[in-house]
Structures are given as C-alpha cells and as structure tokens.
Amino acid sequence: MQSATSFFNRALFRKNLQRFWPLWFGYTLLWLLILPLPLLNELADYHGVPTVADASYYLLQIGAYGVQENAKQAAAHAEMMLASVQNAQVRVVDTGKVWKVLSGNFASKDEASQFARTVTQALGSPAFAVAQ
C-alpha cells in the first residue's frame, strides 16, 4: 500500500544539489580517476606476446590450470600417455596467474606443431605450440 505522506522534499533536494554540486562533481571525478588505476598498472607490466620472429624456441602447451594440484595431475597423465613418444618430457610452470603444463623444446614452429598433433591424438585434448 502506497503511503499518502511523502517524506521527499523536491525543493530541498534541488537547493542541496545547487549548493553542493562542486562536492559531488569532485567526488565523481575522483572515482573516475581512481578506478582505472589497477588496469593501467596491469598494462604497464604487460610486455607483449612474443612473435614468431622473436621466438628462440617453441614449447608445446598441453594445458593451463588455476590450481597447482590439477596441473600436476594433468602433467602426470600426459607423461604416462606419452611415455613411448620421444622428446616428451612434461613439466609444470608457474606463470603467476596459472600453472601451465608444457612439453618439449623445439627449434621450429613446424616441428612443434607436428608434435602437437601427435600429443592431441594421444591425449584426446588439444595441444598447441607456444613461442618462448
């Protein structure tokens, strides 16, 4: 049921808005300047993705996990499934945000991509070459 008495005074609201607009403007401006700072800090730390021309060697990424234990289990499974494959040393690398399961050390992207097809068939999950 709607109240018959309104406790909102439109004239008082307008008067306060006219009187204190610099305060509200400053508050809004402050937040508009502060909120993007974490994003700008993240961009300042970003060094870019290495390109094919910059790559000195290639690795095979089998997976990326947010939990170290999951990455270790995936690495153990990959190692077991790839036991008969040459150049299949599997390792877990902490990138700071995720745990990557990596394998190999290839001189060319073609060599890494060819091995990626073999790993994809053996594991049943996609693997791909990454530049280092």
KERO-41404 format. One record per atom (N, C-alpha, C): residue number from 0; x, y, z; atom name; residue in one letter. Coordinates in nm, 3 decimals. Layout:
<nodes>
 num       X       Y       Z atomo residuo
 NUM       X       Y       Z    CA       A
...
</nodes>
This chain:
<nodes>
 num       X       Y       Z atomo residuo
   0   0.084  -0.116   0.000     N       M
   0   0.000   0.000   0.000    CA       M
   0   0.090   0.124   0.000     C       M
   1   0.059   0.218  -0.086     N       Q
   1   0.140   0.338  -0.100    CA       Q
   1   0.108   0.437   0.012     C       Q
   2   0.215   0.502   0.062     N       S
   2   0.199   0.599   0.170    CA       S
   2   0.140   0.729   0.115     C       S
   3   0.053   0.789   0.191     N       A
   3  -0.010   0.915   0.149    CA       A
   3   0.083   1.032   0.176     C       A
   4   0.174   1.020   0.272     N       T
   4   0.265   1.127   0.306    CA       T
   4   0.401   1.101   0.242     C       T
   5   0.449   1.197   0.166     N       S
   5   0.581   1.184   0.104    CA       S
   5   0.684   1.251   0.195     C       S
   6   0.793   1.184   0.219     N       F
   6   0.900   1.239   0.302    CA       F
   6   1.012   1.297   0.217     C       F
   7   0.989   1.306   0.086     N       F
   7   1.087   1.362  -0.006    CA       F
   7   1.044   1.503  -0.043     C       F
   8   1.131   1.601  -0.017     N       N
   8   1.103   1.740  -0.048    CA       N
   8   1.185   1.779  -0.172     C       N
   9   1.118   1.793  -0.283     N       R
   9   1.184   1.821  -0.410    CA       R
   9   1.257   1.955  -0.407     C       R
  10   1.202   2.057  -0.347     N       A
  10   1.265   2.189  -0.340    CA       A
  10   1.393   2.184  -0.257     C       A
  11   1.390   2.111  -0.146     N       L
  11   1.508   2.096  -0.062    CA       L
  11   1.617   2.018  -0.135     C       L
  12   1.578   1.914  -0.209     N       F
  12   1.673   1.836  -0.287    CA       F
  12   1.743   1.923  -0.391     C       F
  13   1.666   2.004  -0.465     N       R
  13   1.724   2.093  -0.566    CA       R
  13   1.817   2.197  -0.502     C       R
  14   1.778   2.250  -0.391     N       K
  14   1.860   2.350  -0.322    CA       K
  14   1.993   2.289  -0.277     C       K
  15   1.990   2.166  -0.222     N       N
  15   2.113   2.098  -0.181    CA       N
  15   2.200   2.065  -0.302     C       N
  16   2.138   2.026  -0.411     N       L
  16   2.212   1.996  -0.533    CA       L
  16   2.283   2.120  -0.585     C       L
  17   2.214   2.234  -0.585     N       Q
  17   2.275   2.360  -0.630    CA       Q
  17   2.386   2.405  -0.536     C       Q
  18   2.367   2.381  -0.409     N       R
  18   2.463   2.428  -0.310    CA       R
  18   2.590   2.342  -0.306     C       R
  19   2.574   2.210  -0.320     N       F
  19   2.687   2.118  -0.302    CA       F
  19   2.734   2.052  -0.431     C       F
  20   2.699   2.106  -0.550     N       W
  20   2.739   2.042  -0.675    CA       W
  20   2.890   2.029  -0.689     C       W
  21   2.972   2.127  -0.639     N       P
  21   3.117   2.107  -0.654    CA       P
  21   3.167   1.984  -0.578     C       P
  22   3.108   1.957  -0.464     N       L
  22   3.146   1.840  -0.386    CA       L
  22   3.113   1.711  -0.462     C       L
  23   2.991   1.701  -0.517     N       W
  23   2.952   1.583  -0.594    CA       W
  23   3.035   1.568  -0.721     C       W
  24   3.063   1.679  -0.786     N       F
  24   3.145   1.677  -0.907    CA       F
  24   3.286   1.627  -0.875     C       F
  25   3.346   1.678  -0.767     N       G
  25   3.479   1.634  -0.726    CA       G
  25   3.483   1.487  -0.688     C       G
  26   3.381   1.443  -0.616     N       Y
  26   3.372   1.302  -0.576    CA       Y
  26   3.365   1.211  -0.699     C       Y
  27   3.281   1.247  -0.794     N       T
  27   3.268   1.168  -0.917    CA       T
  27   3.398   1.169  -0.997     C       T
  28   3.460   1.285  -1.009     N       L
  28   3.586   1.296  -1.082    CA       L
  28   3.695   1.213  -1.016     C       L
  29   3.701   1.216  -0.884     N       L
  29   3.800   1.137  -0.811    CA       L
  29   3.785   0.988  -0.842     C       L
  30   3.663   0.937  -0.839     N       W
  30   3.640   0.795  -0.867    CA       W
  30   3.669   0.761  -1.013     C       W
  31   3.640   0.853  -1.102     N       L
  31   3.671   0.828  -1.243    CA       L
  31   3.821   0.821  -1.267     C       L
  32   3.898   0.889  -1.184     N       L
  32   4.044   0.883  -1.196    CA       L
  32   4.102   0.762  -1.123     C       L
  33   4.043   0.724  -1.010     N       I
  33   4.098   0.615  -0.929    CA       I
  33   4.065   0.477  -0.987     C       I
  34   3.945   0.457  -1.037     N       L
  34   3.903   0.325  -1.082    CA       L
  34   3.991   0.266  -1.193     C       L
  35   4.038   0.344  -1.292     N       P
  35   4.121   0.283  -1.397    CA       P
  35   4.265   0.254  -1.356     C       P
  36   4.310   0.299  -1.238     N       L
  36   4.449   0.280  -1.199    CA       L
  36   4.494   0.133  -1.195     C       L
  37   4.416   0.039  -1.139     N       P
  37   4.461  -0.100  -1.143    CA       P
  37   4.477  -0.151  -1.287     C       P
  38   4.389  -0.110  -1.374     N       L
  38   4.400  -0.151  -1.514    CA       L
  38   4.525  -0.092  -1.578     C       L
  39   4.554   0.033  -1.549     N       L
  39   4.674   0.096  -1.605    CA       L
  39   4.801   0.032  -1.549     C       L
  40   4.800  -0.007  -1.423     N       N
  40   4.915  -0.077  -1.366    CA       N
  40   4.937  -0.211  -1.434     C       N
  41   4.827  -0.280  -1.463     N       E
  41   4.837  -0.409  -1.532    CA       E
  41   4.894  -0.390  -1.672     C       E
  42   4.851  -0.287  -1.741     N       L
  42   4.902  -0.259  -1.875    CA       L
  42   5.049  -0.220  -1.871     C       L
  43   5.092  -0.151  -1.767     N       A
  43   5.232  -0.111  -1.756    CA       A
  43   5.322  -0.232  -1.738     C       A
  44   5.272  -0.338  -1.673     N       D
  44   5.351  -0.460  -1.653    CA       D
  44   5.350  -0.551  -1.774     C       D
  45   5.261  -0.524  -1.868     N       Y
  45   5.246  -0.611  -1.985    CA       Y
  45   5.360  -0.586  -2.082     C       Y
  46   5.428  -0.694  -2.120     N       H
  46   5.542  -0.682  -2.211    CA       H
  46   5.510  -0.728  -2.352     C       H
  47   5.391  -0.775  -2.374     N       G
  47   5.352  -0.820  -2.507    CA       G
  47   5.375  -0.968  -2.526     C       G
  48   5.308  -1.023  -2.623     N       V
  48   5.322  -1.164  -2.657    CA       V
  48   5.436  -1.179  -2.755     C       V
  49   5.527  -1.271  -2.733     N       P
  49   5.637  -1.286  -2.828    CA       P
  49   5.584  -1.326  -2.965     C       P
  50   5.641  -1.269  -3.066     N       T
  50   5.601  -1.301  -3.203    CA       T
  50   5.687  -1.414  -3.256     C       T
  51   5.650  -1.464  -3.372     N       V
  51   5.725  -1.573  -3.434    CA       V
  51   5.869  -1.529  -3.462     C       V
  52   5.886  -1.404  -3.501     N       A
  52   6.020  -1.354  -3.532    CA       A
  52   6.107  -1.345  -3.406     C       A
  53   6.045  -1.320  -3.289     N       D
  53   6.119  -1.307  -3.164    CA       D
  53   6.149  -1.441  -3.098     C       D
  54   6.083  -1.545  -3.140     N       A
  54   6.093  -1.673  -3.071    CA       A
  54   6.229  -1.737  -3.094     C       A
  55   6.293  -1.780  -2.984     N       S
  55   6.419  -1.852  -2.996    CA       S
  55   6.394  -2.003  -2.995     C       S
  56   6.284  -2.045  -2.934     N       Y
  56   6.244  -2.185  -2.937    CA       Y
  56   6.095  -2.195  -2.908     C       Y
  57   6.041  -2.314  -2.927     N       Y
  57   5.897  -2.336  -2.910    CA       Y
  57   5.873  -2.448  -2.810     C       Y
  58   5.767  -2.433  -2.734     N       L
  58   5.722  -2.536  -2.641    CA       L
  58   5.582  -2.579  -2.681     C       L
  59   5.541  -2.690  -2.627     N       L
  59   5.407  -2.740  -2.652    CA       L
  59   5.326  -2.721  -2.525     C       L
  60   5.216  -2.645  -2.533     N       Q
  60   5.131  -2.626  -2.417    CA       Q
  60   5.019  -2.729  -2.422     C       Q
  61   5.014  -2.810  -2.318     N       I
  61   4.913  -2.915  -2.309    CA       I
  61   4.791  -2.866  -2.231     C       I
  62   4.813  -2.775  -2.138     N       G
  62   4.701  -2.723  -2.060    CA       G
  62   4.744  -2.608  -1.971     C       G
  63   4.646  -2.538  -1.915     N       A
  63   4.669  -2.429  -1.819    CA       A
  63   4.564  -2.442  -1.710     C       A
  64   4.608  -2.435  -1.584     N       Y
  64   4.520  -2.461  -1.471    CA       Y
  64   4.538  -2.354  -1.364     C       Y
  65   4.430  -2.325  -1.295     N       G
  65   4.433  -2.228  -1.187    CA       G
  65   4.482  -2.288  -1.056     C       G
  66   4.479  -2.421  -1.045     N       V
  66   4.520  -2.490  -0.923    CA       V
  66   4.641  -2.578  -0.955     C       V
  67   4.745  -2.566  -0.874     N       Q
  67   4.869  -2.639  -0.899    CA       Q
  67   4.847  -2.790  -0.899     C       Q
  68   4.766  -2.839  -0.809     N       E
  68   4.741  -2.984  -0.800    CA       E
  68   4.679  -3.037  -0.929     C       E
  69   4.586  -2.962  -0.988     N       N
  69   4.526  -3.004  -1.114    CA       N
  69   4.630  -3.008  -1.226     C       N
  70   4.719  -2.911  -1.226     N       A
  70   4.825  -2.908  -1.328    CA       A
  70   4.919  -3.027  -1.311     C       A
  71   4.951  -3.061  -1.187     N       K
  71   5.039  -3.176  -1.162    CA       K
  71   4.973  -3.306  -1.206     C       K
  72   4.843  -3.319  -1.179     N       Q
  72   4.772  -3.440  -1.223    CA       Q
  72   4.768  -3.449  -1.375     C       Q
  73   4.744  -3.337  -1.443     N       A
  73   4.741  -3.336  -1.589    CA       A
  73   4.879  -3.369  -1.645     C       A
  74   4.984  -3.319  -1.582     N       A
  74   5.121  -3.348  -1.627    CA       A
  74   5.153  -3.496  -1.609     C       A
  75   5.112  -3.554  -1.497     N       A
  75   5.136  -3.697  -1.473    CA       A
  75   5.061  -3.781  -1.576     C       A
  76   4.938  -3.743  -1.605     N       H
  76   4.860  -3.816  -1.706    CA       H
  76   4.925  -3.803  -1.844     C       H
  77   4.969  -3.683  -1.879     N       A
  77   5.033  -3.662  -2.009    CA       A
  77   5.163  -3.741  -2.018     C       A
  78   5.240  -3.742  -1.910     N       E
  78   5.366  -3.817  -1.908    CA       E
  78   5.341  -3.966  -1.928     C       E
  79   5.236  -4.018  -1.863     N       M
  79   5.203  -4.159  -1.877    CA       M
  79   5.160  -4.192  -2.019     C       M
  80   5.075  -4.107  -2.078     N       M
  80   5.023  -4.131  -2.212    CA       M
  80   5.131  -4.113  -2.319     C       M
  81   5.230  -4.029  -2.291     N       L
  81   5.335  -4.000  -2.389    CA       L
  81   5.467  -4.071  -2.358     C       L
  82   5.462  -4.175  -2.275     N       A
  82   5.583  -4.244  -2.233    CA       A
  82   5.661  -4.301  -2.352     C       A
  83   5.590  -4.343  -2.455     N       S
  83   5.658  -4.404  -2.570    CA       S
  83   5.703  -4.300  -2.673     C       S
  84   5.664  -4.175  -2.655     N       V
  84   5.696  -4.072  -2.754    CA       V
  84   5.828  -4.005  -2.717     C       V
  85   5.913  -3.987  -2.818     N       Q
  85   6.042  -3.922  -2.796    CA       Q
  85   6.021  -3.772  -2.771     C       Q
  86   6.106  -3.710  -2.693     N       N
  86   6.102  -3.566  -2.664    CA       N
  86   5.974  -3.528  -2.589     C       N
  87   5.931  -3.612  -2.498     N       A
  87   5.804  -3.590  -2.429    CA       A
  87   5.821  -3.556  -2.281     C       A
  88   5.930  -3.490  -2.243     N       Q
  88   5.942  -3.451  -2.102    CA       Q
  88   5.835  -3.345  -2.073     C       Q
  89   5.755  -3.371  -1.972     N       V
  89   5.642  -3.285  -1.937    CA       V
  89   5.676  -3.214  -1.807     C       V
  90   5.647  -3.085  -1.801     N       R
  90   5.676  -3.008  -1.680    CA       R
  90   5.562  -2.909  -1.652     C       R
  91   5.554  -2.865  -1.528     N       V
  91   5.455  -2.767  -1.485    CA       V
  91   5.529  -2.637  -1.455     C       V
  92   5.480  -2.527  -1.514     N       V
  92   5.545  -2.397  -1.498    CA       V
  92   5.444  -2.298  -1.439     C       V
  93   5.486  -2.226  -1.335     N       D
  93   5.401  -2.125  -1.272    CA       D
  93   5.424  -1.992  -1.343     C       D
  94   5.318  -1.935  -1.400     N       T
  94   5.328  -1.806  -1.468    CA       T
  94   5.285  -1.691  -1.378     C       T
  95   5.246  -1.721  -1.257     N       G
  95   5.199  -1.618  -1.166    CA       G
  95   5.047  -1.615  -1.158     C       G
  96   4.980  -1.646  -1.268     N       K
  96   4.833  -1.646  -1.270    CA       K
  96   4.780  -1.787  -1.290     C       K
  97   4.847  -1.865  -1.372     N       V
  97   4.805  -2.002  -1.399    CA       V
  97   4.926  -2.094  -1.396     C       V
  98   4.898  -2.221  -1.384     N       W
  98   5.000  -2.324  -1.392    CA       W
  98   4.988  -2.387  -1.530     C       W
  99   5.095  -2.378  -1.610     N       K
  99   5.093  -2.432  -1.746    CA       K
  99   5.163  -2.567  -1.749     C       K
 100   5.103  -2.660  -1.824     N       V
 100   5.164  -2.790  -1.847    CA       V
 100   5.229  -2.782  -1.985     C       V
 101   5.363  -2.791  -1.986     N       L
 101   5.440  -2.774  -2.109    CA       L
 101   5.524  -2.897  -2.138     C       L
 102   5.558  -2.913  -2.264     N       S
 102   5.641  -3.025  -2.306    CA       S
 102   5.730  -2.981  -2.420     C       S
 103   5.846  -3.048  -2.432     N       G
 103   5.934  -3.029  -2.546    CA       G
 103   6.016  -2.902  -2.543     C       G
 104   6.099  -2.893  -2.645     N       N
 104   6.184  -2.777  -2.669    CA       N
 104   6.221  -2.785  -2.817     C       N
 105   6.147  -2.714  -2.900     N       F
 105   6.159  -2.730  -3.045    CA       F
 105   6.221  -2.607  -3.109     C       F
 106   6.302  -2.630  -3.211     N       A
 106   6.371  -2.522  -3.281    CA       A
 106   6.278  -2.448  -3.376     C       A
 107   6.179  -2.517  -3.433     N       S
 107   6.090  -2.452  -3.530    CA       S
 107   5.944  -2.473  -3.490     C       S
 108   5.861  -2.383  -3.540     N       K
 108   5.718  -2.394  -3.512    CA       K
 108   5.658  -2.514  -3.582     C       K
 109   5.708  -2.549  -3.701     N       D
 109   5.658  -2.666  -3.773    CA       D
 109   5.683  -2.794  -3.695     C       D
 110   5.802  -2.804  -3.638     N       E
 110   5.836  -2.923  -3.558    CA       E
 110   5.744  -2.932  -3.435     C       E
 111   5.722  -2.818  -3.370     N       A
 111   5.635  -2.816  -3.252    CA       A
 111   5.490  -2.847  -3.291     C       A
 112   5.443  -2.794  -3.403     N       S
 112   5.306  -2.820  -3.448    CA       S
 112   5.286  -2.967  -3.484     C       S
 113   5.386  -3.027  -3.544     N       Q
 113   5.377  -3.169  -3.578    CA       Q
 113   5.368  -3.254  -3.450     C       Q
 114   5.449  -3.219  -3.351     N       F
 114   5.443  -3.291  -3.224    CA       F
 114   5.310  -3.265  -3.154     C       F
 115   5.254  -3.145  -3.170     N       A
 115   5.124  -3.110  -3.110    CA       A
 115   5.014  -3.201  -3.163     C       A
 116   5.019  -3.232  -3.292     N       R
 116   4.919  -3.324  -3.349    CA       R
 116   4.931  -3.462  -3.287     C       R
 117   5.054  -3.508  -3.265     N       T
 117   5.076  -3.638  -3.203    CA       T
 117   5.022  -3.639  -3.059     C       T
 118   5.050  -3.533  -2.985     N       V
 118   5.005  -3.524  -2.846    CA       V
 118   4.852  -3.514  -2.840     C       V
 119   4.793  -3.437  -2.931     N       T
 119   4.647  -3.422  -2.934    CA       T
 119   4.581  -3.557  -2.958     C       T
 120   4.636  -3.637  -3.048     N       Q
 120   4.581  -3.771  -3.073    CA       Q
 120   4.599  -3.862  -2.953     C       Q
 121   4.714  -3.854  -2.888     N       A
 121   4.742  -3.942  -2.774    CA       A
 121   4.658  -3.907  -2.651     C       A
 122   4.639  -3.777  -2.626     N       L
 122   4.568  -3.735  -2.506    CA       L
 122   4.419  -3.713  -2.528     C       L
 123   4.381  -3.685  -2.650     N       G
 123   4.240  -3.658  -2.678    CA       G
 123   4.200  -3.515  -2.642     C       G
 124   4.296  -3.432  -2.610     N       S
 124   4.269  -3.290  -2.581    CA       S
 124   4.369  -3.206  -2.661     C       S
 125   4.330  -3.085  -2.699     N       P
 125   4.417  -3.006  -2.786    CA       P
 125   4.546  -2.961  -2.717     C       P
 126   4.654  -2.962  -2.794     N       A
 126   4.783  -2.909  -2.752    CA       A
 126   4.830  -2.818  -2.864     C       A
 127   4.905  -2.714  -2.829     N       F
 127   4.948  -2.621  -2.932    CA       F
 127   5.086  -2.565  -2.900     C       F
 128   5.153  -2.517  -3.005     N       A
 128   5.287  -2.463  -2.992    CA       A
 128   5.283  -2.320  -2.941     C       A
 129   5.373  -2.288  -2.849     N       V
 129   5.385  -2.151  -2.798    CA       V
 129   5.530  -2.107  -2.811     C       V
 130   5.548  -1.982  -2.848     N       A
 130   5.683  -1.926  -2.864    CA       A
 130   5.743  -1.889  -2.730     C       A
 131   5.873  -1.907  -2.716     N       Q
 131   5.944  -1.868  -2.593    CA       Q
 131   6.058  -1.776  -2.627     C       Q
</nodes>
